[in-house]
Amino acid sequence: MFKFLKEVVGGSGTGVKDLPYNIAEPFPSAWGSWTHSRGTSKDDGSPVSVFSLSGSNAQDGHLAAARNGVKRLRTVRHPNILSFLHSAEIETYDAGSPKVTIYIVTEPVMPLSEKIKELGLEGTQRDEYYALGLHQIAKAVSFLNNDCKLIHGNVCLASVVVTPTLDWKLHAFDVLSEFDGSNETSSGQMLQYAWLVGSQYKPMELAKSDWDAIKKSPPWAIDSWGMGCLIHEVFSGLRLSKTEELRNTGSIPKSLLPDYQRLLSSMPSRRLNSSKLIENSEYFQNKLVDTIHFMEILSLKDSVERDTFFRKLPNLAEQLPRQIVLKKLLPLLASALEFGSAAASALTALLKMGSWLSAEEFNVKVLPTIVKLFASNDRAIRVGLLQHIDQYGESLSPQVVDEQVYPHVATGFSDTSAFLRELTLKSMLILAPKLSQRTISGSLLKYLSKLQVDEEPAIRTNTTILLGNIGSYLNEGTRKRVLINAFTVRALRDTFPPARGAGIMALCATSSYYDITEVATRILPNVVVLTIDPDSDVRTKAFQAVDQFLQIAKQHYEKTNASDTTGAASVGSSSVPGNASLLGWAMSSLTLKGKPSDHVPVASASSTAVTSTASNGTTVIETTAPARVSSTTDLAEHPVPTSPTSTDGWGELENGIQDDHESDRDGWDELEPLEETKPAPALSNIQAAQRRPVSQPITQKKQASNSLSKSTPKLNKDEDDDLWGSIAAPAPKTARPLSLKTAQTDDDDPWAAIAAPAPTTKAKPLSTGRGRVAKPAAPKLGAQRINRTSSGM
């Protein structure tokens, strides 16, 4: 006799003292003399069911049967049999008389009759759910009869309960006993408690107490009759009051009627075995039963079968009873994904089912599984999670994103698959606002710095777009260090036109973060160049940006003149209305098969863009003379700027950006002297005097010949005048011209223009390598001039 707790306790209230469970309100119905109540655990508050039965005498027959039920329920385990958790027998005194109460604590369930009313299913969905439940009870009965050689003895509506996942489970084991036809005493236990079974549920042989016929019958005979009673009560919606009511078959589905009649055969030996009912009945072959059955044996299926099943599941789920899908199928699917038995395609079905839940239920039933899936090494799972992140990303808490999700997502930034890198990049639009500043500065921006020089042009473009969209989530110091460098130094100089356009849009969208000095000295000079970009879309965006930033400068000018603000260091402005919202993504990298070198870099009609790398690792753009305009073919040969070698490219740019800016400004200054100017009259006279030959020693003539044969500069007359005329010495007043046969040289001789006057002292000439020596002999000069002219053409 099971007396786990036997002492006098006082009070009733929320539960029994010393029982580790709280007892709440009871359900209106239960099997036999038991009371079925809701309950919770005192340890963690988890829900349970508490069954209690009381008797005034310890030898009460109900108590003896209850003790048998406790023993059987504890030892028999099956997925379709109620799960046992705890039991206790407590003796109390009521008005001086003893009272014994037996408690059984099980998983949380509710009576089947109550659950049917609560669901309120109708038509096909009701039949499919009933088929699923009857299929589960038939498996439990088959297990008892065929595998355990046990007889339940009272299968009916009251002996079935339903779990929160809408599974039907068999309980009420008070009458349960072994069956062995060769043992005369094998039915003794059942004989002892047969009076607990209602007469309307007893088959003919049991009602007559014909134990000889029972022993000769198969072990499933009595419980098969009980299955027939259960089917009648389920479909009629009424409890069976007398055996004759079983003849009313109007509510029984036609596909189940033949099997129903065989279950209730008057001859025990001809009654249908519950295992045969499961295998052969046409009624149990429907979408819901097949789907649940497939999920239950998922680990036995091969990969092809699983993949095919999960691809069809999203559409199939819409055709099944919604409550069954959410309470039964969804937990099965989440468990299969969590433990790796489901294919990646199951994630689509999980999220679709999760969209039918409320926000609170989604956070409890679906979100924990998704968070665990981020740790999966299956690339297909990772792709699926990133593709659908917009469906659940808002439900993730900042702490979960920062500590559990982002560390796994960040591995996709350096993945070899361009598709996965792009999905990882796009997911940051949802995850970045939930990241801490430490994670953004210490990890995310370093990855984005590398992606801005990715080999895929669409990834570079989308990186710029992402930076423009998450700029508001960066702290002020990080914005100053990152944004303007990322947009002007990299994006605006990208070889891919959409990337340059994205850089312009990002600058406009983040214009409120730049002070007037940055606008005037760093943004406008870089954007103005793009107004003559080869791509029309880039030109259009560049003009819009120029207008916006000029308006900022104008506002600053007006405020300064009006003395509205004194010593203002920065002026904010609203972004262009078209760019105020989130920037849209560029096209997918999967559609771009060309390499970055296939795209035309930034170049104007008057200058050629050439990329070079400075000593500090910063990409710099140098400009050559406008007279040498490269063709499109030449432009396409320029490589894409390489990624900085430091861990944070933008951090390096911060230190070197001023130098780069100065070098850019110096480059533009070098273009100014290239415009040819007419010399002043006085300078013309000096230059004319310098063209007259002067006498020099013979030794200097030899040196000049040697230097002319070794030197290779090829300059025209105008260039020589500009470069050397300003430093040429004036012609001496008393200089005796050297008598040469070739004194009548052509004034157009380029070397005569830079000839130096005769030295008054023995000082060395300024340069022996640039022609500041005696004029060579005429034949050599003529040949040298012809060679220079031909090479300059």
N, C-alpha and C positions, 0 to 999 in steps of 0.2 A: 504494500500500500504506500502510495507516494504522499508523504507528509513532509514537504520541504520547509514549510514554515507553519508551526502550530503553537499559537500563544494567544492570549487575550489582547485584543487591540481595541481601542476606543475611537469613535467617530467614523463618519463615512465620507462626506464632502467630496473632494476631488479624487480620492483614491484611498487605498488601504495603506496604512502606515507600515513601513518596512518592505512593501512591494515596490520594486524599482520602476514602477510605471504609474502614471496618473490615469485614472479612469474618467472618461467624459460621458456625454449623454448616450443612451443606447439606441439601436435601430428598432423600428417598430416590429420587426419579425426576425425569427431565428429558428434553427432546427430544434425540434424536441423541446426539452425543458430548459435549454440554454438561453442565456441572455447575451446578445452580441452588442458590445459597446465600442465606441471609439476611444482611443487612448494615445498617450505620448510617453516617450522615455524621459525619466527624470535626469538622465545624464546629458543628452544632447537635444532633447525635444523632438526627436524623430517620431513620425506617426506610427502607430501600431493598432492592432485590433485585440480586444480583450473579451474572451468568452468566459462566462461565470455560471456556475450551477450550485445551488444551495440545497441542503437537506437538514432536517431536524435531528436525524439519527445517523451516526457514523455507518450503520449497517443498511442504510437506505439503498434500495435497488438502483435508483437513479445515480447515486454516488458511485456504486460499484461499476455501473456501465460507463460513467464518466472517467473513472480511473483507467478502464480498459481503453477508452478513446485517447486519453493522454499518452498511454504507453505506445499505442499503435501509431499515433501521429508523430511521435518523436522518432520512431525507428523507420518509418516508411518515407522515403524521399523520392520525389519525381517532379519534373517541371510543372505538371498539371495537378499536383496535390499541394494543398495549403502548407506553407512553410512554418515550421514550429520554431518559436524563439525561447519561451520560458513557461514554467508552470509552478503553481503553488497551491497548497491545501491549508486553509486557515480555519481555526475553530474560534468562534466567538460566543458570547452569552447575550441573549436577548431576553430581558425580564426573568433572569434566573435560569432559563432553559438554554442548553447548548445549541449552537448552530454551526454547521460545517459548510464551508464554501470552497469549491475548486476553481482555480483560475488557469486559463490557458491563454498565453500571449503569442500572437502570430504576426505575420506581415500585415500591413493595412489592407483590408478588404471590406466590401459591403455586400449585402445579400443580392443575389441575382434579380429577384423581383423588384427591388428598389432601383437597381441600375437600369433595368429595362425601361422603367417609368422615366427615369432621369434623361436617358438618351433620346427617347421619343422617335426612334427610327421608323421609317415607313417604306413600303414597296421593296424594290430590289435591294436597296442598301440594308434594310432590315433582314432580308433573307440571307444576304451575304454575311452579315455579322452573326446571325444565328448559326449559320453553317460553320463559321470559324469556331464559335464557342462549343457547339456540339461535337465538332471534330476534336477539340482539346479534351473534353470530358470522356469521349470514347477512347482516346489514347490512355487516359488515366485508368479507366475501368479495364481496358485490355491489359495494362501493366499488372493490375492486381490479380486478375483472373488467370492470365496465361503465364506470366512470369513469376509471380509470387505465390500462385495457388491460394489466393485469399478471396473471400467473398465480402463485399461491402455490405450487402443486405438491405440498403435503403437509399438507392439512387433516386433522387427526385429533385424538384425545384428548390426545396429548402436546404438541400445538402450541397448546393453549388453557390460559391461566392465569386466576386469579381475584384480583380486587383486594379490599382490606378492606371495600369497600362491596358485595361479592358480584357485581360486574360481570364478565362473561366477556370476555377480550381475546385477540386472535390475535397470535401471535409466531412465531418460528422461520422467519426470512426467508432462510435460507441458499440455498434453491433458487429463490427468487423471481426472475422474469425477465419482460421485456416480451414481448408477443405481438402479432404483426402478420401476418395470413395472407398478405399480398402480398409480404412480405419473407422470402426463403428463409433468411436468417441470423438471423431474429428469435428462433428457438428455440435458438440456439447455446448461450446461457448455461445454459438448462435441460438441454440435452444434456450439458453439461459436468458438472453436479452431480446428474444424475438417479439416479446410483448411491447417493445418500444416502437415497432414498425406499425404504421397505420394500416388498418384492414384494406383500404382502397389501393394500397401499394403492394399488397402481397399477391404473388402468383397462386394459382389454385393449389399446387402441392404444398406450399408453405401455409396457406390458410387452413388446410386440412391436417397440417402437421404430419404429412406423409413422408417421413424421413427416409424410408426405403427408396421412394421415388427420387428424393433429392440426392441420395448417395449415388444412385444409378445415372443421374443426369450429369451433363458436363458441368465444369465449375463455373461457366459463364451464364448458366440458365437463369438463375435468380436475378443477377445484375442486368442481363439483357432485357428482362421484363421491366426492370427499373429504368433502363434507357428509354423504353417505349413510353413509360409514364412521364419522364422528363420532357420528351419531344412533344407530347400532347399538352402539357402545362405551358411550355414555352410558346407554342404557336396559338393556343387558345387564350392565353393571358389570364387564365383562372387556375386556382388550385383544384386538384382532383378531389372530389368529395366521395365518389363511389366508383367501383371498378367498371360498371356499365358505361360510364362516360367515355371510356377508351374506344367505344365503337363509333363515336362521332368523329369522323375524319374530314369534315368540311374545311377545317383550318390547316390541314396538313398539306404541304406542297406536293404536287403530283409526282415530281421526280423523287421524292422521299417516301411516298406512300407504300410502294412494294416492300421496302426495307422495314418500314414501320410495322407492317402487318406480320412480317417474319419475326420481328423482335417479340411480338405479343402472341406467338403461336401457343395454342393450348397444350401442345406436346413439348416438354422441356428439351428433349433431344433435338428437336427441329428448330429451336430458336437460333437466330442469327448471332454468331460470335461478333463481338464489338470490333475485333481486328478486321474481320471481313467487311464490316460496315464501313470502315475507314477506306479500305482498298477499292471496293467495288461500287460504292454508291455514287451515282451520277450527281447527286445533290451537292456533294462536297467539292466538285470540280468547278470552281469559279475563280475570278481574278484575285479576290481578297485572300482566299485560302491558299492559292498557289503562290502569291507574293510573300505572305508571311512564312509559308513553308520553305520557300527558297532562301529567305533571310536566315532562317533557323539552321539550315544546313549549308550556309555559305562557304564555310571552310572546306567542304567536300567538293566544291565546284572548281573547274579549271578556269584559267584566266580569260579564255575566250567567252565562256558562258557568263562569267561575272561582268565582263565589260559590256556584253550585249544586253544583259539584264539592266544594268545601271543606266545605260543610254536610253532605254525605254521607260525607266522608272518615273522621270518627271511628268511625262504625259499620262502614264498609268495612274499616278497618284491623284490626278484631278478627277478620275472616274470612280475612285474608291470613297467610302464614307469618310468625310472630313475628320470627324472625331476619332475614328479608328486610326487614320493615318497619323494624326498628331500625337495620340497617346500610346499607340502600339508600334507603328512602323517607324516613326521618327526616332524613338530611343534605340530601336534595333539598328537603324542606319548609323546613328552617331557612335554606337558601340563598335560597329564593324569598322568604321573609319579610324576610330581611336586606336584599335588594336591591330590595324594593318590588314585585315582580311578583305576590305572593300577596295575597289579600283578608284583611281582618281576621278573618274566620271561620276562617282557617287556624290561628290561634293556639290555638284549642280543640283541634284535632287534634294540634298540636305538643306541647302540655302533656300530652295523653292518652298519646301515644307516649312522652314523656319519663318518665311515671310507671312505665313498664315497665323503665326502666333502673336500675342501681344508683346510689347517691349519687355515686360517683366519676365514672361515665360521664355522669351528668346534668350535673355541673359542667363537663365537658369539651365535650359535644356540644350541650347545650341552653342552659345559662345564659349563655354569651357572646352568643348571639343575642338573648336576652331583654333583656339589659342594653343592647344597641344599639337595640332597638326603643323604649326609653323616650325616645329622642331624636326619635322620629317625630312629625310634625305631624298625622298622621291621627288624628282624634278617636276613630274606631272602634277603632283599634289601642290607644289609651290606655285606653279603656273596657275592652277585653278584658284588658289587662294588670292593671288594678286589680281587675276582677271575680275573677280567678284568682290573686291575689297570695298567697293562702294555700297554693297548691300549690308555690310556689318561693321564697317570701319567706325561709324559714328557711335556704335554701342560699346566700343573698347574704351576702357578708362585710361587716363594718362599714365598711371602707374604701371598698368599691364603692358601698354605699348612700349614704354621706356625700358622696362626690365625684362619682359618675356617675349615680346613680338619683334621689336626692332633688331636686337642682336642676331636673330635668324634671318630677317629680311635683308639686312645689310650685306650678307654674303652674296646676294644677287648682283650687287654693283660690280663685282669683279668676276662674274661668271663668264665662261667662254661663249655662251649663247647670247647673241645680240638681242634676241627676242626677250629673254629673261632679264637682261640688263634694262631694257626699255620698260618692261612691266614694273620692275623694282623702282625705277625712276618715277613713273607715274603714280605709284602707290604713295610716294612721299607727300603728294598733295593733300592726302587725307591723314597720314600719320604724323607729318612734321609738326602741325599745330599741337600735338599731344606730347611732343618730345621736350625734355628739359633743355635749358640753354647749354648745359655742359655737354650733352649728347650732340646737340646741333653743332656747336663750335668744335668739339673735339673729334667728331666722327663724320657726321653727315656732310659738312662742307668740304672735308677732304676728299670724300668720294665724288662729290659734285665737281670739284676742281679737276679731277681726272676725267670725268665724263665729258667735260667741256672740250676736251681734245680727243674724244673717242674717234675711232676709225669710221663709225657709222654717222653720216651727216645728220640723220633725223634725231639721233640720241644727243648730239651736240645742240641741235635746235631746241629740243624739249628740255634740256638741262637749263638753258637760258630762260625758257618760259617758266620752269619751275622756280627758279630763283626770283623772277619777278612776282610770282604768286605768293611765295612764302616770305617776302621781304618784311612784311609787317610782324612776323614772329621772331625776327632777329633783334637782338638788343642793339642799342645805338652804336656801340663800339664795333660790333661785328658788321653792321651795315656799312659803316665808314670804310672798313677794311676790305670788304668783299664786293659789294654790288658794283661800284663804278669801275673797278678793275675787271670784273668778270664781263661787264657789258661793253666797255670801250676797248680794252686791250685785246679781248678775245672774240667776243661775239661780233662786233662791228667789223672785224678784220677776217672773219671766217670766209673760206672759199665757197661755201654753200649759200646761195642767195636767201633761202628761207631762214637760215641762221642769222644772217645780217638783219633781215627784217624783224626777227624775234628780238634781237638786241635793241633795235630802235623802240619796239613796242614795250620792252621791259624798262627801258630808260624812262619812257613816258609814264608808265604805270607806277614807277617809284620816284617820280620827280620831286615829291614832297620831302625826300630824305637828303637832298643835296643842297649845299649852301651856294650862294651866288658866285663865289670864287670857283667852285668846281663846275658850275654851269658855264661860266664864261671861258675858263681856261682849259677844261678837259672834255666837256660834253659837246658844246657847240662846234669846236674845231673838228672833232671826229665825225659828227653827224653831217656837217656841211659837205664833207667830202663825198658822202653817199648820195647827194643830190644829183650827181652825174654818174651814178652806179649803172652798170650795164643792164641790170634788171629793173623793169618798169615798176614793179611792186615795191621794191626797195626804195626807188626814187620817190614814189608817192608817200611812203611812210616817213622818209627822211624830211621832206618838205613839211609834213605835219608836225614832226618833232621840232624842226627849226622854228616854226611859228610858235609852238608852245613854250620853248625855252627862251625865245626872244621876248615873249610876253612876260616871262618871269623876270628877265633882266630889265625890261621896261618898268615893271612894277617896283623893282628895287630902286631904279633911277628916280621914279616919281616920289617914292617914300623918302629917299635921301634928300632930294631937293626940298620937299615940304617939311623936312625935319620932324616927320611923324615919329620916327624911331631914331635914336642916337646910339651909335656903336653897335647896330644890329649886325650880327655875324652871319646870319642865315635868313633866307626868305623862303617860306614854304608855299606851295601852290597845289591846287587840285589837279589831278591827272586829267587827261583828255577824256571826255565822256565815253568815247568808244573803248578806251583802255582801262577805265576805272574798275571794271569787273575782272574776274579771273581770266587770264590769258588762255586761249584754247591751245590744245596740243597740235603739233605738226603732224604730218603724215607718218605712218608707221615705217620703221626701218626695214620691215620685211618687203616693202614695195620698192626700196631703193637698192638696186643691185650694183650701181656704179661705186667706184672708190672716190674718196675725197679729191683725188687728183683730177677726176673727170669734170669737176665743177670749176667755173671761171672765178678767180679771186677778185677782190675789190680792186678796181683800176679805173682811172679816169682817162679822158681823151688826151690829156697832156702829161701824164706821168705813168710810170710803170711801178707797180707794187712788188717789192722783193722782200721776202721774209728772211730774217736772220735772227740769230740767237745771241743776245748780249752775254757778257761774262757772268752776270748774276742769274742766268737762267730765264730771263724775261724775254718774251718774244717782242721784237721791235720791227717796225716797218720803215724802210729807207726809201727815199725817192731819188730817181735819176733825172737827168736833164730832159726837158720836154721835147727836145729835138729828136730823141730816140724813142719813138713810140713802138712798143712791141705789139705784135699781132695776137689774135686770140690763141693761136697755136702755141706761141711762146708763153703766153700767160698760163696756159693749162699745165705747163711743165713745172710750175712752182709747187713745192710740197706743202702739205698742211703743217702749221706750226706744231712743233713737238711738245709733249707734255713736260712741265717742269719736273726737275728731278727731286725736288723737295717733297716732303709729305704733305705740305699745304702750299700749293702753288700761289694762292692768293696772298698768303702771308708773305711770301717772297716779293710779290708784286707791290705790296705795301711799302717795302723798304726801297724798292728800285723804281717805283712809278714816277717819282719826281725827275729822276735822271732821264727816264724814257721820254717824259714830257718835254724836257729841255732839249733832248736830242731831236725830237720831232719839230720843235720850234726852230732849232738851228737849221734843220733840213729845209724848212720853208724859207729861211733867210738866205740860204745859199742860192736859191733860185732868182733872187733879185738882181745880182750883177750880170746874169745871163742876157739881159736885154741890152742890146748894143746901143751905146750913146755916142753922139758926135763930139769929138775932142774940141777943146777950146782953141782959139787962134794962136795963143802963145804956145800951147802944147804942140800944135801942128808945126810951128817954126822949129821947136826943139827937135821934134822927130825928124824933120827934113834935114836938119843939120847932122843928126846922127846917121842919116843914110849915106853921108859923104864918106868915102874911104879914108882911112888913116894909115900912116906908116907904122909898121911894127917890126921888131927884129926877126931875123930869119929863124931863130930858134923857136920863137913863138909861133911862127907859121908851121913848123913841123909839129909842134904840140897840138895846134889846131887841127892839122890833118889827121893825127892819131885819134884825137878826141872825136872828130866828126865820123871817123870810120867805126868807132865803138858805140857812139850814142845812137839811141833809137827813137827819141821823141818825134812825133809827127804833128806839127802844129801849123795852122795857116797863118797868114799875115795878121789878121785881126786879132787872133788869139795871142800872138807874140806881142803885139802892141799893148794889149790889155795887161798881160802878165809881167812883161819885163820893161815896157816903156817908162813906167813910173820910177824905175830905179836906175835908168841909164844915165851915165855921166855926160855933162854938156861938152860940146865940141871945143877943143882948145883954140885960142886965138892964133898962136904961132905954131902951127903944125905943118910940117913939110910933107906933102903927099908923096907916097911911095910911087916911084916910076915903074909901072908894069905895062906890059904889052896889052893886057886886057883891062886897062883902066876904064874903058867905056862899058861898064857892066850895066845890066838892066836894073832900073830902080825898083822893080818889083821883086828883086831878090829878097827872100824872107830873112836871110841871115844878115843882109846889110842893115835891116831895120834895128837890129839889136847889137850892132858893132860898137865896141867901146872906144872912146877917144884915146889918143896916145898918152901914156902915163907920164906925168911930170917927175915922178920919183921912180925908184926901183922897187916900188911895192908890187907884191904879187897880184895878178888879176883876180877879180872876184870869183870867177868860176871858170875852170878849164873844160868843164863837161857840158856847158850850155851855150857855147859859141861866143863868149865874150873875149875873143882873141883876134889876131890879124885875119883879114879876109883871105881865104884860100885862093889858089890859082884858078883862073877862069875855067879851064876844062873840068876840073874837079867840082867847082861850084855848079857848073851847068848840069853835070851828071847827077850830083846830089839833089839839086832842085827838081829835076825831072822825076827822080825816084820818090821824093816826098809827095810830089803832086799826084803821082799815080797811086801811091798807097793811101792817100787821103780821099781819093774818089770812091 
